[in-house]
């Protein structure tokens, strides 16, 4: 363990939009209320701030107000993003299982999430307030999980895509993998790039249709399987991310 990791282990984590390299920083809004009211931090205690884009700072609380606090920057550093990025194209899942999929993927180190409007999705994110509400929930899940996992980088949750948009993302990725229960190749058999983007596609509970699979494979995607059992749409992504972490230098 690095000395810095020892110094910051156990410190509460908060996200800020702007992170100064020195001096003092004010923690306000929802994060300020959580720090002062929920966590009940006091002057002299330390905390860890992050901007969600690699910037980190170990700070000491100097003063508190109603729902906010001020802290002195003791140490500032930048953690680079991994050379190999993994984007999860997650089919919409009914109920709170979509948020669970995003939460687990974030904890497992996903770099971005793309909601996919697959043909067999029970959940429907139509354009307008309903779809916006679902996207907000996914983004909130990613933010909370990133803080819990003490991540330096907050994964982006992008706008939802249909099949044509996802096929275009497949074509632009350095490698695209489609999890499919009848694929010939297991995931560990596929050569993985050392850098760039791996796009990981997870279908809905009802499965990926033949038309969808054909469109994705024509764009260059490789169907792979994750063992002999069938994983749920909400957990398949995190299992695959764990495998990619072990098979590459990400871990």
ChimeraX attribute file (.defattr): number of C-alpha atoms within 10 A of each C-alpha:
attribute: neighborCount
match mode: 1-to-1
recipient: residues
	/A:1	5
	/A:2	6
	/A:3	8
	/A:4	11
	/A:5	9
	/A:6	9
	/A:7	11
	/A:8	16
	/A:9	12
	/A:10	12
	/A:11	15
	/A:12	16
	/A:13	22
	/A:14	22
	/A:15	22
	/A:16	18
	/A:17	9
	/A:18	13
	/A:19	19
	/A:20	14
	/A:21	16
	/A:22	13
	/A:23	10
	/A:24	17
	/A:25	21
	/A:26	17
	/A:27	24
	/A:28	18
	/A:29	11
	/A:30	12
	/A:31	18
	/A:32	23
	/A:33	18
	/A:34	17
	/A:35	22
	/A:36	19
	/A:37	14
	/A:38	11
	/A:39	11
	/A:40	10
	/A:41	18
	/A:42	15
	/A:43	13
	/A:44	13
	/A:45	12
	/A:46	23
	/A:47	21
	/A:48	21
	/A:49	27
	/A:50	26
	/A:51	18
	/A:52	22
	/A:53	16
	/A:54	15
	/A:55	20
	/A:56	26
	/A:57	23
	/A:58	21
	/A:59	25
	/A:60	21
	/A:61	21
	/A:62	16
	/A:63	15
	/A:64	19
	/A:65	12
	/A:66	10
	/A:67	17
	/A:68	19
	/A:69	22
	/A:70	19
	/A:71	23
	/A:72	20
	/A:73	22
	/A:74	14
	/A:75	14
	/A:76	17
	/A:77	13
	/A:78	13
	/A:79	12
	/A:80	11
	/A:81	13
	/A:82	15
	/A:83	13
	/A:84	20
	/A:85	19
	/A:86	25
	/A:87	25
	/A:88	29
	/A:89	28
	/A:90	26
	/A:91	30
	/A:92	30
	/A:93	26
	/A:94	15
	/A:95	10
	/A:96	12
	/A:97	15
	/A:98	23
	/A:99	22
	/A:100	18
	/A:101	26
	/A:102	32
	/A:103	25
	/A:104	22
	/A:105	30
	/A:106	30
	/A:107	19
	/A:108	20
	/A:109	24
	/A:110	27
	/A:111	21
	/A:112	20
	/A:113	26
	/A:114	23
	/A:115	25
	/A:116	25
	/A:117	25
	/A:118	25
	/A:119	19
	/A:120	17
	/A:121	19
	/A:122	16
	/A:123	16
	/A:124	16
	/A:125	19
	/A:126	12
	/A:127	9
	/A:128	8
	/A:129	10
	/A:130	12
	/A:131	14
	/A:132	15
	/A:133	12
	/A:134	20
	/A:135	20
	/A:136	13
	/A:137	15
	/A:138	22
	/A:139	21
	/A:140	16
	/A:141	20
	/A:142	28
	/A:143	23
	/A:144	17
	/A:145	22
	/A:146	26
	/A:147	21
	/A:148	15
	/A:149	15
	/A:150	20
	/A:151	21
	/A:152	21
	/A:153	24
	/A:154	25
	/A:155	23
	/A:156	17
	/A:157	23
	/A:158	14
	/A:159	12
	/A:160	22
	/A:161	18
	/A:162	13
	/A:163	17
	/A:164	12
	/A:165	12
	/A:166	24
	/A:167	22
	/A:168	14
	/A:169	19
	/A:170	27
	/A:171	17
	/A:172	15
	/A:173	19
	/A:174	18
	/A:175	20
	/A:176	27
	/A:177	25
	/A:178	23
	/A:179	25
	/A:180	22
	/A:181	18
	/A:182	13
	/A:183	14
	/A:184	11
	/A:185	15
	/A:186	17
	/A:187	22
	/A:188	14
	/A:189	8
	/A:190	13
	/A:191	9
	/A:192	15
	/A:193	13
	/A:194	12
	/A:195	14
	/A:196	14
	/A:197	18
	/A:198	22
	/A:199	26
	/A:200	25
	/A:201	26
	/A:202	27
	/A:203	29
	/A:204	23
	/A:205	17
	/A:206	13
	/A:207	19
	/A:208	22
	/A:209	14
	/A:210	9
	/A:211	10
	/A:212	18
	/A:213	19
	/A:214	14
	/A:215	18
	/A:216	25
	/A:217	17
	/A:218	13
	/A:219	18
	/A:220	18
	/A:221	23
	/A:222	23
	/A:223	22
	/A:224	20
	/A:225	21
	/A:226	20
	/A:227	11
	/A:228	9
	/A:229	8
	/A:230	12
	/A:231	17
	/A:232	17
	/A:233	22
	/A:234	27
	/A:235	17
	/A:236	20
	/A:237	26
	/A:238	22
	/A:239	16
	/A:240	21
	/A:241	23
	/A:242	16
	/A:243	14
	/A:244	20
	/A:245	17
	/A:246	12
	/A:247	14
	/A:248	13
	/A:249	12
	/A:250	17
	/A:251	10
